[in-house]
Amino acid sequence: MADMEKLLQSVEEARNSRDYAPLCQHIPYARKIGMSCQSDSEGALFLLPGSEKNIGNPMLPAIHGGVVGGFMEMAAAAHLMLFMDEPRTPKMIDFSLDYLRSSRVVDTFARCEVVRQGNRVANVMIKAWQADPSAPVAIGRAHFKLSHR
């Protein structure tokens, strides 16, 4: 439980300072894939750096689809914690992902939108792209159960 309290404290600090960078350091999978987050004029922008360690198909080469999916799932959860009314720990109910094109080994970005947040459930849409936001490599939808503090 101490790790969860540290995470929620990090979320509170990020919300207050609008410095989202330290938040990803509290999520082990985010650290493993090199994910980061920054504040910008539209809210939060998530980054998965182009890295050889994330390659799934060396023949193309392309980022492993599971890494892209995990990045988008982590982005949705972090975004929800940052922008929901009260920071709580979301638990994944459902995650749907559409791969639209191959993810080359270059920086991949994601932006999320909370479509609806109720008392118990929240819905988040995620779009991931590389060079051009109008040409996403994947889009996703996530549903989370919201825990009570």
Contacts in CASP RR format, 6 or more apart in sequence:
PFRMAT RR
TARGET T0000
AUTHOR 0000-0000-0000
METHOD contacts of the structure
MODEL  1
MADMEKLLQSVEEARNSRDYAPLCQHIPYARKIGMSCQSDSEGALFLLPG
SEKNIGNPMLPAIHGGVVGGFMEMAAAAHLMLFMDEPRTPKMIDFSLDYL
RSSRVVDTFARCEVVRQGNRVANVMIKAWQADPSAPVAIGRAHFKLSHR
3 26 0 8 1.000
4 89 0 8 1.000
6 26 0 8 1.000
7 26 0 8 1.000
7 27 0 8 1.000
7 81 0 8 1.000
7 89 0 8 1.000
8 81 0 8 1.000
8 87 0 8 1.000
8 88 0 8 1.000
8 89 0 8 1.000
10 22 0 8 1.000
10 23 0 8 1.000
10 25 0 8 1.000
10 26 0 8 1.000
11 23 0 8 1.000
11 81 0 8 1.000
11 82 0 8 1.000
11 87 0 8 1.000
12 87 0 8 1.000
13 19 0 8 1.000
13 22 0 8 1.000
14 20 0 8 1.000
14 22 0 8 1.000
14 23 0 8 1.000
14 82 0 8 1.000
15 82 0 8 1.000
15 87 0 8 1.000
18 39 0 8 1.000
19 39 0 8 1.000
20 37 0 8 1.000
20 38 0 8 1.000
20 39 0 8 1.000
20 44 0 8 1.000
20 78 0 8 1.000
20 82 0 8 1.000
21 36 0 8 1.000
21 37 0 8 1.000
21 38 0 8 1.000
23 37 0 8 1.000
23 78 0 8 1.000
23 81 0 8 1.000
23 82 0 8 1.000
24 30 0 8 1.000
24 31 0 8 1.000
24 34 0 8 1.000
24 35 0 8 1.000
24 36 0 8 1.000
24 37 0 8 1.000
24 74 0 8 1.000
24 78 0 8 1.000
25 31 0 8 1.000
27 35 0 8 1.000
27 74 0 8 1.000
27 78 0 8 1.000
29 35 0 8 1.000
29 70 0 8 1.000
29 74 0 8 1.000
30 74 0 8 1.000
30 78 0 8 1.000
33 48 0 8 1.000
33 51 0 8 1.000
33 54 0 8 1.000
33 67 0 8 1.000
33 70 0 8 1.000
33 71 0 8 1.000
34 48 0 8 1.000
34 49 0 8 1.000
34 51 0 8 1.000
35 46 0 8 1.000
35 47 0 8 1.000
35 48 0 8 1.000
35 71 0 8 1.000
35 74 0 8 1.000
35 75 0 8 1.000
36 46 0 8 1.000
36 47 0 8 1.000
36 49 0 8 1.000
37 44 0 8 1.000
37 45 0 8 1.000
37 46 0 8 1.000
37 47 0 8 1.000
37 75 0 8 1.000
37 78 0 8 1.000
38 44 0 8 1.000
38 45 0 8 1.000
38 47 0 8 1.000
39 45 0 8 1.000
42 111 0 8 1.000
43 83 0 8 1.000
44 78 0 8 1.000
44 79 0 8 1.000
44 82 0 8 1.000
44 83 0 8 1.000
44 111 0 8 1.000
44 112 0 8 1.000
45 109 0 8 1.000
45 110 0 8 1.000
45 111 0 8 1.000
46 71 0 8 1.000
46 74 0 8 1.000
46 75 0 8 1.000
46 78 0 8 1.000
46 79 0 8 1.000
46 109 0 8 1.000
46 110 0 8 1.000
46 111 0 8 1.000
46 112 0 8 1.000
47 107 0 8 1.000
47 108 0 8 1.000
47 109 0 8 1.000
47 110 0 8 1.000
48 54 0 8 1.000
48 63 0 8 1.000
48 67 0 8 1.000
48 68 0 8 1.000
48 71 0 8 1.000
48 107 0 8 1.000
48 108 0 8 1.000
48 109 0 8 1.000
48 110 0 8 1.000
48 128 0 8 1.000
49 107 0 8 1.000
50 63 0 8 1.000
50 105 0 8 1.000
50 106 0 8 1.000
50 107 0 8 1.000
50 108 0 8 1.000
51 105 0 8 1.000
52 105 0 8 1.000
54 63 0 8 1.000
54 64 0 8 1.000
54 67 0 8 1.000
54 105 0 8 1.000
55 61 0 8 1.000
55 62 0 8 1.000
55 63 0 8 1.000
55 64 0 8 1.000
55 105 0 8 1.000
56 62 0 8 1.000
56 63 0 8 1.000
56 64 0 8 1.000
56 65 0 8 1.000
56 67 0 8 1.000
57 64 0 8 1.000
57 102 0 8 1.000
60 102 0 8 1.000
60 104 0 8 1.000
61 104 0 8 1.000
61 105 0 8 1.000
62 102 0 8 1.000
62 103 0 8 1.000
62 104 0 8 1.000
62 105 0 8 1.000
63 103 0 8 1.000
63 104 0 8 1.000
63 105 0 8 1.000
63 108 0 8 1.000
65 99 0 8 1.000
65 103 0 8 1.000
68 99 0 8 1.000
68 103 0 8 1.000
68 108 0 8 1.000
68 128 0 8 1.000
68 137 0 8 1.000
68 138 0 8 1.000
69 97 0 8 1.000
69 138 0 8 1.000
71 108 0 8 1.000
71 110 0 8 1.000
71 128 0 8 1.000
72 97 0 8 1.000
72 110 0 8 1.000
72 126 0 8 1.000
72 128 0 8 1.000
72 138 0 8 1.000
72 140 0 8 1.000
73 92 0 8 1.000
73 95 0 8 1.000
73 142 0 8 1.000
75 110 0 8 1.000
75 112 0 8 1.000
75 126 0 8 1.000
75 128 0 8 1.000
76 95 0 8 1.000
76 112 0 8 1.000
76 124 0 8 1.000
76 126 0 8 1.000
76 140 0 8 1.000
76 142 0 8 1.000
76 144 0 8 1.000
77 90 0 8 1.000
77 92 0 8 1.000
77 142 0 8 1.000
77 144 0 8 1.000
79 112 0 8 1.000
79 114 0 8 1.000
79 124 0 8 1.000
80 90 0 8 1.000
80 112 0 8 1.000
80 114 0 8 1.000
80 117 0 8 1.000
80 122 0 8 1.000
80 124 0 8 1.000
80 144 0 8 1.000
81 87 0 8 1.000
81 88 0 8 1.000
81 89 0 8 1.000
81 90 0 8 1.000
83 114 0 8 1.000
84 90 0 8 1.000
84 114 0 8 1.000
84 117 0 8 1.000
84 122 0 8 1.000
84 146 0 8 1.000
85 117 0 8 1.000
86 149 0 8 1.000
88 146 0 8 1.000
88 147 0 8 1.000
88 148 0 8 1.000
88 149 0 8 1.000
89 147 0 8 1.000
90 122 0 8 1.000
90 144 0 8 1.000
90 145 0 8 1.000
90 146 0 8 1.000
90 147 0 8 1.000
91 144 0 8 1.000
91 145 0 8 1.000
91 146 0 8 1.000
91 147 0 8 1.000
92 142 0 8 1.000
92 143 0 8 1.000
92 144 0 8 1.000
92 145 0 8 1.000
93 121 0 8 1.000
93 143 0 8 1.000
93 144 0 8 1.000
93 145 0 8 1.000
94 141 0 8 1.000
94 142 0 8 1.000
94 143 0 8 1.000
95 140 0 8 1.000
95 141 0 8 1.000
95 142 0 8 1.000
95 143 0 8 1.000
96 140 0 8 1.000
96 141 0 8 1.000
96 142 0 8 1.000
97 138 0 8 1.000
97 139 0 8 1.000
97 140 0 8 1.000
98 138 0 8 1.000
98 139 0 8 1.000
98 140 0 8 1.000
99 137 0 8 1.000
99 138 0 8 1.000
100 136 0 8 1.000
100 137 0 8 1.000
100 138 0 8 1.000
100 139 0 8 1.000
101 135 0 8 1.000
101 137 0 8 1.000
102 137 0 8 1.000
103 128 0 8 1.000
103 130 0 8 1.000
103 137 0 8 1.000
103 138 0 8 1.000
104 130 0 8 1.000
106 130 0 8 1.000
106 131 0 8 1.000
107 130 0 8 1.000
108 128 0 8 1.000
108 129 0 8 1.000
108 130 0 8 1.000
108 137 0 8 1.000
109 128 0 8 1.000
109 129 0 8 1.000
109 130 0 8 1.000
109 133 0 8 1.000
110 126 0 8 1.000
110 127 0 8 1.000
110 128 0 8 1.000
110 129 0 8 1.000
111 126 0 8 1.000
111 127 0 8 1.000
111 133 0 8 1.000
112 124 0 8 1.000
112 125 0 8 1.000
112 126 0 8 1.000
112 127 0 8 1.000
113 124 0 8 1.000
113 125 0 8 1.000
114 122 0 8 1.000
114 123 0 8 1.000
114 124 0 8 1.000
115 123 0 8 1.000
115 124 0 8 1.000
115 125 0 8 1.000
116 122 0 8 1.000
116 123 0 8 1.000
117 123 0 8 1.000
117 146 0 8 1.000
118 146 0 8 1.000
119 146 0 8 1.000
120 145 0 8 1.000
120 146 0 8 1.000
121 143 0 8 1.000
121 144 0 8 1.000
121 145 0 8 1.000
121 146 0 8 1.000
122 143 0 8 1.000
122 144 0 8 1.000
122 146 0 8 1.000
123 141 0 8 1.000
123 142 0 8 1.000
123 143 0 8 1.000
123 144 0 8 1.000
124 141 0 8 1.000
124 142 0 8 1.000
124 143 0 8 1.000
124 144 0 8 1.000
125 139 0 8 1.000
125 140 0 8 1.000
125 141 0 8 1.000
126 139 0 8 1.000
126 140 0 8 1.000
126 141 0 8 1.000
126 142 0 8 1.000
127 133 0 8 1.000
127 136 0 8 1.000
127 138 0 8 1.000
127 139 0 8 1.000
127 140 0 8 1.000
128 136 0 8 1.000
128 137 0 8 1.000
128 138 0 8 1.000
128 139 0 8 1.000
129 135 0 8 1.000
129 136 0 8 1.000
129 137 0 8 1.000
130 137 0 8 1.000
END
